Amino acid sequence: MHMRRTGIMGALDEEIAFLLQRMTVRKVVKISGKKFYVGRLNQVPIVLVKSGVAKVNAGLASQILIDRFCVKRIIWSFPPKPSNMMWTSGLFFRLALFLI
């Protein structure tokens, strides 16, 4: 059975670093100055990208995920409290539950 990819976006390096360390990266594709990491997380095909800050950057990264990588869904990660970067383990747990 073919599973379509899930796109995961984060605005900052800190927001994607936790997942990037845990995914198996098959290839890195650079489009419009953004690196798209294509691979698997928990055996689920994903594309991880640092979109950059602001709605325009998020919109651009979202459109590229849809047009170039044919993602089925997009998950946008962000810390609930910018002053507390201990959010990553909770984010990973929520994503792991979602991707199973």
A tleap script that builds the chain and sets N, CA, C and O, in Angstrom:
source leaprc.protein.ff14SB
mol = sequence {
  NMET HIE MET ARG ARG THR GLY ILE MET GLY
  ALA LEU ASP GLU GLU ILE ALA PHE LEU LEU
  GLN ARG MET THR VAL ARG LYS VAL VAL LYS
  ILE SER GLY LYS LYS PHE TYR VAL GLY ARG
  LEU ASN GLN VAL PRO ILE VAL LEU VAL LYS
  SER GLY VAL ALA LYS VAL ASN ALA GLY LEU
  ALA SER GLN ILE LEU ILE ASP ARG PHE CYS
  VAL LYS ARG ILE ILE TRP SER PHE PRO PRO
  LYS PRO SER ASN MET MET TRP THR SER GLY
  LEU PHE PHE ARG LEU ALA LEU PHE LEU CILE
}
set mol.1.N position { 0.841 -1.183 0.000 }
set mol.1.CA position { 0.000 0.000 0.000 }
set mol.1.C position { 0.887 1.248 0.000 }
set mol.1.O position { 1.821 1.350 0.795 }
set mol.2.N position { 0.594 2.181 -0.883 }
set mol.2.CA position { 1.371 3.412 -0.999 }
set mol.2.C position { 0.822 4.451 -0.021 }
set mol.2.O position { -0.364 4.779 -0.059 }
set mol.3.N position { 1.698 4.974 0.863 }
set mol.3.CA position { 1.274 6.021 1.782 }
set mol.3.C position { 1.769 7.356 1.255 }
set mol.3.O position { 2.940 7.502 0.902 }
set mol.4.N position { 0.875 8.322 1.207 }
set mol.4.CA position { 1.286 9.650 0.779 }
set mol.4.C position { 2.033 10.336 1.905 }
set mol.4.O position { 1.824 10.042 3.082 }
set mol.5.N position { 2.898 11.244 1.528 }
set mol.5.CA position { 3.743 11.941 2.490 }
set mol.5.C position { 2.956 12.934 3.331 }
set mol.5.O position { 1.913 13.454 2.935 }
set mol.6.N position { 3.512 13.168 4.507 }
set mol.6.CA position { 3.025 14.207 5.403 }
set mol.6.C position { 4.072 15.304 5.419 }
set mol.6.O position { 5.254 15.021 5.614 }
set mol.7.N position { 3.665 16.551 5.220 }
set mol.7.CA position { 4.572 17.686 5.314 }
set mol.7.C position { 4.591 18.207 6.736 }
set mol.7.O position { 3.540 18.355 7.359 }
set mol.8.N position { 5.772 18.487 7.252 }
set mol.8.CA position { 5.913 19.072 8.585 }
set mol.8.C position { 6.755 20.332 8.448 }
set mol.8.O position { 7.871 20.294 7.930 }
set mol.9.N position { 6.207 21.448 8.916 }
set mol.9.CA position { 6.904 22.738 8.815 }
set mol.9.C position { 7.187 23.306 10.202 }
set mol.9.O position { 6.396 23.157 11.133 }
set mol.10.N position { 8.325 23.952 10.307 }
set mol.10.CA position { 8.664 24.721 11.494 }
set mol.10.C position { 9.283 26.026 11.027 }
set mol.10.O position { 9.948 26.061 9.992 }
set mol.11.N position { 9.075 27.090 11.770 }
set mol.11.CA position { 9.583 28.394 11.363 }
set mol.11.C position { 11.073 28.554 11.664 }
set mol.11.O position { 11.777 29.269 10.951 }
set mol.12.N position { 11.551 27.896 12.709 }
set mol.12.CA position { 12.926 28.087 13.174 }
set mol.12.C position { 13.682 26.765 13.215 }
set mol.12.O position { 13.077 25.692 13.228 }
set mol.13.N position { 15.012 26.852 13.235 }
set mol.13.CA position { 15.842 25.646 13.350 }
set mol.13.C position { 15.458 24.828 14.576 }
set mol.13.O position { 15.383 23.601 14.508 }
set mol.14.N position { 15.214 25.506 15.697 }
set mol.14.CA position { 14.872 24.824 16.943 }
set mol.14.C position { 13.584 24.020 16.813 }
set mol.14.O position { 13.400 23.022 17.511 }
set mol.15.N position { 12.709 24.442 15.938 }
set mol.15.CA position { 11.422 23.770 15.785 }
set mol.15.C position { 11.512 22.501 14.941 }
set mol.15.O position { 10.655 21.625 15.060 }
set mol.16.N position { 12.522 22.386 14.100 }
set mol.16.CA position { 12.638 21.181 13.279 }
set mol.16.C position { 13.779 20.273 13.727 }
set mol.16.O position { 13.831 19.112 13.319 }
set mol.17.N position { 14.692 20.774 14.556 }
set mol.17.CA position { 15.893 20.025 14.934 }
set mol.17.C position { 15.560 18.686 15.582 }
set mol.17.O position { 16.187 17.677 15.260 }
set mol.18.N position { 14.604 18.659 16.474 }
set mol.18.CA position { 14.246 17.436 17.196 }
set mol.18.C position { 13.795 16.352 16.225 }
set mol.18.O position { 14.217 15.200 16.336 }
set mol.19.N position { 12.942 16.717 15.278 }
set mol.19.CA position { 12.441 15.742 14.308 }
set mol.19.C position { 13.508 15.369 13.286 }
set mol.19.O position { 13.601 14.215 12.867 }
set mol.20.N position { 14.301 16.339 12.893 }
set mol.20.CA position { 15.360 16.081 11.914 }
set mol.20.C position { 16.354 15.050 12.449 }
set mol.20.O position { 16.844 14.208 11.697 }
set mol.21.N position { 16.649 15.118 13.743 }
set mol.21.CA position { 17.571 14.157 14.355 }
set mol.21.C position { 16.985 12.755 14.397 }
set mol.21.O position { 17.731 11.776 14.412 }
set mol.22.N position { 15.680 12.645 14.416 }
set mol.22.CA position { 15.034 11.351 14.572 }
set mol.22.C position { 14.515 10.732 13.278 }
set mol.22.O position { 14.133 9.562 13.252 }
set mol.23.N position { 14.505 11.513 12.216 }
set mol.23.CA position { 14.016 10.962 10.959 }
set mol.23.C position { 15.163 10.365 10.154 }
set mol.23.O position { 16.329 10.703 10.355 }
set mol.24.N position { 14.810 9.488 9.257 }
set mol.24.CA position { 15.775 8.941 8.302 }
set mol.24.C position { 15.652 9.781 7.038 }
set mol.24.O position { 14.636 9.719 6.344 }
set mol.25.N position { 16.678 10.563 6.739 }
set mol.25.CA position { 16.648 11.460 5.586 }
set mol.25.C position { 17.135 10.705 4.351 }
set mol.25.O position { 18.249 10.181 4.339 }
set mol.26.N position { 16.305 10.652 3.323 }
set mol.26.CA position { 16.660 9.993 2.066 }
set mol.26.C position { 17.344 10.980 1.127 }
set mol.26.O position { 18.316 10.640 0.453 }
set mol.27.N position { 16.822 12.214 1.089 }
set mol.27.CA position { 17.445 13.247 0.257 }
set mol.27.C position { 17.043 14.619 0.764 }
set mol.27.O position { 16.051 14.777 1.475 }
set mol.28.N position { 17.842 15.612 0.378 }
set mol.28.CA position { 17.572 17.009 0.712 }
set mol.28.C position { 17.401 17.753 -0.605 }
set mol.28.O position { 18.265 17.700 -1.480 }
set mol.29.N position { 16.276 18.444 -0.734 }
set mol.29.CA position { 15.967 19.196 -1.945 }
set mol.29.C position { 15.895 20.674 -1.577 }
set mol.29.O position { 15.165 21.046 -0.658 }
set mol.30.N position { 16.646 21.521 -2.286 }
set mol.30.CA position { 16.632 22.955 -2.011 }
set mol.30.C position { 15.774 23.656 -3.065 }
set mol.30.O position { 16.057 23.583 -4.261 }
set mol.31.N position { 14.726 24.333 -2.606 }
set mol.31.CA position { 13.820 25.077 -3.483 }
set mol.31.C position { 13.555 26.436 -2.846 }
set mol.31.O position { 13.216 26.511 -1.665 }
set mol.32.N position { 13.704 27.492 -3.604 }
set mol.32.CA position { 13.453 28.862 -3.124 }
set mol.32.C position { 14.182 29.166 -1.826 }
set mol.32.O position { 13.640 29.832 -0.944 }
set mol.33.N position { 15.406 28.679 -1.712 }
set mol.33.CA position { 16.217 28.962 -0.537 }
set mol.33.C position { 15.858 28.154 0.696 }
set mol.33.O position { 16.410 28.392 1.770 }
set mol.34.N position { 14.941 27.199 0.562 }
set mol.34.CA position { 14.530 26.371 1.690 }
set mol.34.C position { 14.970 24.933 1.454 }
set mol.34.O position { 14.902 24.434 0.330 }
set mol.35.N position { 15.422 24.265 2.518 }
set mol.35.CA position { 15.816 22.871 2.422 }
set mol.35.C position { 14.643 21.988 2.836 }
set mol.35.O position { 14.087 22.136 3.925 }
set mol.36.N position { 14.282 21.073 1.950 }
set mol.36.CA position { 13.210 20.117 2.207 }
set mol.36.C position { 13.859 18.754 2.440 }
set mol.36.O position { 14.517 18.211 1.553 }
set mol.37.N position { 13.667 18.212 3.637 }
set mol.37.CA position { 14.255 16.936 4.016 }
set mol.37.C position { 13.217 15.842 3.761 }
set mol.37.O position { 12.191 15.777 4.439 }
set mol.38.N position { 13.490 14.996 2.793 }
set mol.38.CA position { 12.571 13.932 2.402 }
set mol.38.C position { 13.043 12.639 3.050 }
set mol.38.O position { 14.203 12.252 2.906 }
set mol.39.N position { 12.145 11.974 3.759 }
set mol.39.CA position { 12.528 10.728 4.409 }
set mol.39.C position { 11.381 10.109 5.175 }
set mol.39.O position { 10.218 10.217 4.786 }
set mol.40.N position { 11.730 9.452 6.280 }
set mol.40.CA position { 10.727 8.742 7.080 }
set mol.40.C position { 10.916 9.035 8.562 }
set mol.40.O position { 12.033 9.209 9.049 }
set mol.41.N position { 9.795 9.082 9.257 }
set mol.41.CA position { 9.757 9.199 10.713 }
set mol.41.C position { 8.794 8.125 11.192 }
set mol.41.O position { 7.621 8.132 10.817 }
set mol.42.N position { 9.275 7.205 12.014 }
set mol.42.CA position { 8.444 6.068 12.450 }
set mol.42.C position { 7.869 5.322 11.258 }
set mol.42.O position { 6.706 4.919 11.285 }
set mol.43.N position { 8.648 5.136 10.236 }
set mol.43.CA position { 8.258 4.421 9.008 }
set mol.43.C position { 7.194 5.147 8.183 }
set mol.43.O position { 6.682 4.587 7.214 }
set mol.44.N position { 6.857 6.375 8.549 }
set mol.44.CA position { 5.885 7.172 7.811 }
set mol.44.C position { 6.639 8.139 6.907 }
set mol.44.O position { 7.538 8.837 7.377 }
set mol.45.N position { 6.297 8.199 5.617 }
set mol.45.CA position { 6.991 9.134 4.718 }
set mol.45.C position { 6.641 10.590 5.043 }
set mol.45.O position { 5.470 10.965 5.115 }
set mol.46.N position { 7.685 11.396 5.235 }
set mol.46.CA position { 7.468 12.810 5.554 }
set mol.46.C position { 8.408 13.691 4.736 }
set mol.46.O position { 9.402 13.228 4.178 }
set mol.47.N position { 8.060 14.973 4.683 }
set mol.47.CA position { 8.945 16.009 4.158 }
set mol.47.C position { 8.988 17.084 5.236 }
set mol.47.O position { 7.957 17.660 5.582 }
set mol.48.N position { 10.165 17.354 5.762 }
set mol.48.CA position { 10.359 18.322 6.831 }
set mol.48.C position { 11.025 19.562 6.261 }
set mol.48.O position { 11.979 19.458 5.490 }
set mol.49.N position { 10.525 20.747 6.639 }
set mol.49.CA position { 11.092 21.987 6.121 }
set mol.49.C position { 11.064 23.074 7.184 }
set mol.49.O position { 10.129 23.167 7.980 }
set mol.50.N position { 12.121 23.903 7.181 }
set mol.50.CA position { 12.109 25.128 7.976 }
set mol.50.C position { 11.579 26.217 7.055 }
set mol.50.O position { 12.257 26.634 6.116 }
set mol.51.N position { 10.366 26.672 7.330 }
set mol.51.CA position { 9.716 27.629 6.437 }
set mol.51.C position { 10.267 29.036 6.581 }
set mol.51.O position { 10.291 29.800 5.615 }
set mol.52.N position { 10.710 29.381 7.782 }
set mol.52.CA position { 11.060 30.762 8.077 }
set mol.52.C position { 9.882 31.437 8.758 }
set mol.52.O position { 8.759 30.933 8.724 }
set mol.53.N position { 10.143 32.570 9.370 }
set mol.53.CA position { 9.127 33.282 10.129 }
set mol.53.C position { 8.234 34.100 9.196 }
set mol.53.O position { 8.717 34.631 8.195 }
set mol.54.N position { 6.986 34.206 9.497 }
set mol.54.CA position { 5.973 35.040 8.823 }
set mol.54.C position { 5.048 34.194 7.938 }
set mol.54.O position { 5.409 33.115 7.468 }
set mol.55.N position { 3.867 34.723 7.738 }
set mol.55.CA position { 2.838 34.040 6.957 }
set mol.55.C position { 3.250 33.811 5.509 }
set mol.55.O position { 2.919 32.779 4.924 }
set mol.56.N position { 3.960 34.757 4.937 }
set mol.56.CA position { 4.379 34.618 3.538 }
set mol.56.C position { 5.307 33.413 3.385 }
set mol.56.O position { 5.154 32.633 2.445 }
set mol.57.N position { 6.266 33.252 4.299 }
set mol.57.CA position { 7.176 32.109 4.250 }
set mol.57.C position { 6.437 30.791 4.468 }
set mol.57.O position { 6.705 29.797 3.793 }
set mol.58.N position { 5.508 30.798 5.415 }
set mol.58.CA position { 4.717 29.587 5.666 }
set mol.58.C position { 3.868 29.247 4.443 }
set mol.58.O position { 3.738 28.079 4.079 }
set mol.59.N position { 3.300 30.254 3.820 }
set mol.59.CA position { 2.493 30.030 2.616 }
set mol.59.C position { 3.320 29.482 1.469 }
set mol.59.O position { 2.887 28.568 0.768 }
set mol.60.N position { 4.512 30.039 1.275 }
set mol.60.CA position { 5.399 29.571 0.214 }
set mol.60.C position { 5.812 28.116 0.445 }
set mol.60.O position { 5.753 27.294 -0.470 }
set mol.61.N position { 6.229 27.807 1.671 }
set mol.61.CA position { 6.643 26.430 1.987 }
set mol.61.C position { 5.471 25.463 1.844 }
set mol.61.O position { 5.642 24.345 1.359 }
set mol.62.N position { 4.285 25.891 2.265 }
set mol.62.CA position { 3.088 25.041 2.134 }
set mol.62.C position { 2.793 24.742 0.672 }
set mol.62.O position { 2.503 23.600 0.315 }
set mol.63.N position { 2.865 25.754 -0.167 }
set mol.63.CA position { 2.561 25.557 -1.582 }
set mol.63.C position { 3.587 24.633 -2.251 }
set mol.63.O position { 3.229 23.814 -3.098 }
set mol.64.N position { 4.850 24.767 -1.870 }
set mol.64.CA position { 5.877 23.884 -2.410 }
set mol.64.C position { 5.637 22.444 -1.949 }
set mol.64.O position { 5.777 21.508 -2.737 }
set mol.65.N position { 5.279 22.268 -0.678 }
set mol.65.CA position { 4.976 20.926 -0.180 }
set mol.65.C position { 3.844 20.285 -0.984 }
set mol.65.O position { 3.895 19.097 -1.301 }
set mol.66.N position { 2.835 21.071 -1.306 }
set mol.66.CA position { 1.686 20.559 -2.060 }
set mol.66.C position { 2.063 20.296 -3.520 }
set mol.66.O position { 1.798 19.216 -4.047 }
set mol.67.N position { 2.680 21.282 -4.168 }
set mol.67.CA position { 2.963 21.183 -5.603 }
set mol.67.C position { 4.091 20.212 -5.950 }
set mol.67.O position { 3.968 19.426 -6.890 }
set mol.68.N position { 5.181 20.265 -5.201 }
set mol.68.CA position { 6.372 19.488 -5.574 }
set mol.68.C position { 6.471 18.133 -4.886 }
set mol.68.O position { 7.069 17.199 -5.420 }
set mol.69.N position { 5.875 18.031 -3.682 }
set mol.69.CA position { 6.019 16.791 -2.920 }
set mol.69.C position { 4.693 16.041 -2.732 }
set mol.69.O position { 4.669 14.962 -2.140 }
set mol.70.N position { 3.610 16.602 -3.227 }
set mol.70.CA position { 2.291 15.944 -3.195 }
set mol.70.C position { 1.920 15.429 -1.807 }
set mol.70.O position { 1.456 14.298 -1.661 }
set mol.71.N position { 2.129 16.272 -0.784 }
set mol.71.CA position { 1.810 15.843 0.573 }
set mol.71.C position { 0.297 15.721 0.750 }
set mol.71.O position { -0.483 16.432 0.117 }
set mol.72.N position { -0.089 14.806 1.622 }
set mol.72.CA position { -1.507 14.579 1.923 }
set mol.72.C position { -1.993 15.556 2.990 }
set mol.72.O position { -3.141 16.000 2.978 }
set mol.73.N position { -1.093 15.876 3.907 }
set mol.73.CA position { -1.432 16.791 5.005 }
set mol.73.C position { -0.196 17.575 5.385 }
set mol.73.O position { 0.930 17.163 5.105 }
set mol.74.N position { -0.419 18.719 6.031 }
set mol.74.CA position { 0.700 19.546 6.505 }
set mol.74.C position { 0.500 19.793 7.990 }
set mol.74.O position { -0.572 20.211 8.429 }
set mol.75.N position { 1.543 19.528 8.750 }
set mol.75.CA position { 1.544 19.815 10.184 }
set mol.75.C position { 2.501 20.969 10.390 }
set mol.75.O position { 3.655 20.912 9.966 }
set mol.76.N position { 2.026 22.009 11.037 }
set mol.76.CA position { 2.870 23.160 11.316 }
set mol.76.C position { 3.240 23.125 12.786 }
set mol.76.O position { 2.364 23.212 13.646 }
set mol.77.N position { 4.515 23.001 13.085 }
set mol.77.CA position { 4.953 22.941 14.479 }
set mol.77.C position { 5.368 24.321 14.945 }
set mol.77.O position { 5.936 25.109 14.189 }
set mol.78.N position { 5.074 24.598 16.199 }
set mol.78.CA position { 5.511 25.852 16.805 }
set mol.78.C position { 5.479 25.673 18.308 }
set mol.78.O position { 4.645 24.933 18.829 }
set mol.79.N position { 6.380 26.345 19.011 }
set mol.79.CA position { 6.395 26.204 20.470 }
set mol.79.C position { 5.202 26.924 21.089 }
set mol.79.O position { 4.872 28.035 20.672 }
set mol.80.N position { 4.552 26.314 22.070 }
set mol.80.CA position { 3.435 26.992 22.723 }
set mol.80.C position { 3.870 28.244 23.469 }
set mol.80.O position { 3.116 29.213 23.565 }
set mol.81.N position { 5.110 28.218 24.005 }
set mol.81.CA position { 5.658 29.379 24.708 }
set mol.81.C position { 7.073 29.610 24.185 }
set mol.81.O position { 7.961 28.798 24.446 }
set mol.82.N position { 7.302 30.700 23.453 }
set mol.82.CA position { 8.643 30.941 22.914 }
set mol.82.C position { 9.739 30.933 23.966 }
set mol.82.O position { 10.884 30.600 23.658 }
set mol.83.N position { 9.412 31.292 25.200 }
set mol.83.CA position { 10.432 31.340 26.245 }
set mol.83.C position { 10.771 29.945 26.778 }
set mol.83.O position { 11.756 29.785 27.497 }
set mol.84.N position { 9.968 28.939 26.434 }
set mol.84.CA position { 10.198 27.593 26.944 }
set mol.84.C position { 10.454 26.639 25.783 }
set mol.84.O position { 9.510 26.219 25.112 }
set mol.85.N position { 11.702 26.295 25.537 }
set mol.85.CA position { 12.022 25.424 24.409 }
set mol.85.C position { 11.987 23.947 24.806 }
set mol.85.O position { 12.508 23.105 24.074 }
set mol.86.N position { 11.388 23.622 25.940 }
set mol.86.CA position { 11.239 22.230 26.350 }
set mol.86.C position { 10.008 21.609 25.692 }
set mol.86.O position { 9.583 20.524 26.090 }
set mol.87.N position { 9.445 22.258 24.722 }
set mol.87.CA position { 8.229 21.784 24.037 }
set mol.87.C position { 8.483 20.624 23.105 }
set mol.87.O position { 7.536 19.929 22.735 }
set mol.88.N position { 9.717 20.382 22.710 }
set mol.88.CA position { 9.986 19.419 21.639 }
set mol.88.C position { 9.546 18.009 21.980 }
set mol.88.O position { 9.021 17.310 21.113 }
set mol.89.N position { 9.743 17.566 23.221 }
set mol.89.CA position { 9.345 16.199 23.544 }
set mol.89.C position { 7.837 16.047 23.452 }
set mol.89.O position { 7.350 15.006 23.013 }
set mol.90.N position { 7.093 17.058 23.856 }
set mol.90.CA position { 5.636 17.014 23.727 }
set mol.90.C position { 5.202 17.034 22.276 }
set mol.90.O position { 4.263 16.333 21.897 }
set mol.91.N position { 5.881 17.837 21.452 }
set mol.91.CA position { 5.564 17.888 20.027 }
set mol.91.C position { 5.824 16.534 19.394 }
set mol.91.O position { 4.997 16.033 18.633 }
set mol.92.N position { 6.973 15.937 19.706 }
set mol.92.CA position { 7.307 14.646 19.122 }
set mol.92.C position { 6.282 13.596 19.522 }
set mol.92.O position { 5.889 12.771 18.698 }
set mol.93.N position { 5.845 13.617 20.777 }
set mol.93.CA position { 4.856 12.657 21.250 }
set mol.93.C position { 3.544 12.823 20.490 }
set mol.93.O position { 2.940 11.833 20.077 }
set mol.94.N position { 3.098 14.064 20.303 }
set mol.94.CA position { 1.853 14.305 19.567 }
set mol.94.C position { 1.993 13.871 18.106 }
set mol.94.O position { 1.073 13.271 17.550 }
set mol.95.N position { 3.131 14.170 17.484 }
set mol.95.CA position { 3.349 13.746 16.105 }
set mol.95.C position { 3.432 12.231 15.994 }
set mol.95.O position { 2.895 11.643 15.055 }
set mol.96.N position { 4.103 11.601 16.949 }
set mol.96.CA position { 4.231 10.150 16.904 }
set mol.96.C position { 2.850 9.504 16.982 }
set mol.96.O position { 2.574 8.542 16.264 }
set mol.97.N position { 1.990 10.019 17.840 }
set mol.97.CA position { 0.631 9.486 17.937 }
set mol.97.C position { -0.124 9.704 16.625 }
set mol.97.O position { -0.862 8.827 16.175 }
set mol.98.N position { 0.061 10.864 16.023 }
set mol.98.CA position { -0.632 11.194 14.785 }
set mol.98.C position { -0.152 10.331 13.622 }
set mol.98.O position { -0.948 9.921 12.777 }
set mol.99.N position { 1.140 10.059 13.582 }
set mol.99.CA position { 1.721 9.344 12.455 }
set mol.99.C position { 1.587 7.826 12.550 }
set mol.99.O position { 1.848 7.129 11.570 }
set mol.100.N position { 1.190 7.306 13.696 }
set mol.100.CA position { 1.047 5.848 13.847 }
set mol.100.C position { -0.205 5.372 13.137 }
set mol.100.O position { -0.503 4.178 13.146 }
savepdb mol mol.pdb
quit
